[in-house]
Amino acid sequence: MELRRTAQLLALTFLAMSPALPSGATEASGTEMQKPPDYERAVRAEFEAVKAENTGEAYERFIRRHPGHPLAAEARKAILRLRGR
């Protein structure tokens, strides 16, 4: 149940940060995800949710979504910690 709540909070965060489409504009084709206005804040919020979940799967998902972000290094360390290394 906690995972569902975390996912809902993340979805609401992204929705709240997404700008409305201008008149006559169309949505993206789905080939590329648009960054929210405050990308860094959104990534940090996502990482906090991942830390609350504290599973290897959650950290791996974060790394796949944000491989070049500095928090990916923290996620990798957390995976090693969870594996007992």
C-alpha positions in Angstrom: 0.0 0.0 0.0 2.9 2.4 0.8 4.3 1.9 -2.7 1.0 2.8 -4.2 0.8 6.0 -2.1 4.4 6.9 -3.1 3.6 6.4 -6.8 0.4 8.5 -6.5 2.4 11.3 -4.8 5.0 11.2 -7.6 2.3 11.4 -10.2 0.7 14.3 -8.5 4.0 16.1 -8.2 4.7 15.8 -11.9 1.2 16.9 -12.8 1.3 19.9 -10.6 4.6 21.0 -12.1 3.6 20.4 -15.7 2.7 23.6 -17.6 -0.7 23.8 -19.4 -0.6 23.4 -23.1 -1.0 26.7 -25.0 -4.1 27.2 -27.1 -4.0 25.1 -30.2 -1.0 23.1 -29.0 -0.9 19.3 -29.1 0.6 16.8 -26.7 4.0 15.3 -27.4 4.0 12.2 -29.6 5.2 10.1 -26.7 8.6 9.5 -28.1 10.3 11.7 -25.6 9.3 12.6 -22.1 9.3 16.4 -21.4 11.2 17.6 -18.4 9.0 19.4 -15.8 9.7 23.1 -15.2 11.8 22.3 -12.1 13.5 19.1 -13.2 16.0 19.0 -10.3 13.2 19.3 -7.7 11.2 16.6 -9.3 14.2 14.2 -9.5 15.0 14.9 -5.8 11.4 14.2 -4.9 11.5 11.0 -6.8 14.7 10.0 -5.0 13.2 10.7 -1.6 10.3 8.4 -2.5 12.8 5.7 -3.6 14.7 6.1 -0.4 11.4 5.6 1.5 10.7 2.4 -0.4 14.3 1.3 0.2 14.4 -1.7 -2.2 17.0 -2.7 -4.7 14.3 -2.6 -7.4 13.4 1.0 -6.6 17.0 2.2 -6.7 17.6 0.3 -10.0 14.5 1.9 -11.5 15.8 5.4 -10.4 19.2 4.6 -12.0 17.5 3.6 -15.3 15.4 6.8 -15.3 18.3 9.1 -14.3 21.6 7.4 -15.2 23.6 10.6 -15.4 22.2 12.4 -12.4 24.5 12.7 -9.3 21.8 11.0 -7.2 22.3 7.8 -9.3 25.7 7.4 -7.5 23.8 7.4 -4.2 21.4 4.9 -5.5 24.2 2.6 -6.5 25.7 2.9 -3.0 22.3 2.1 -1.5 22.1 -1.1 -3.7 25.5 -2.2 -2.4 24.4 -1.5 1.2 21.2 -3.5 0.7 23.3 -6.4 -0.7 25.5 -6.3 2.4 28.7 -5.2 0.7 
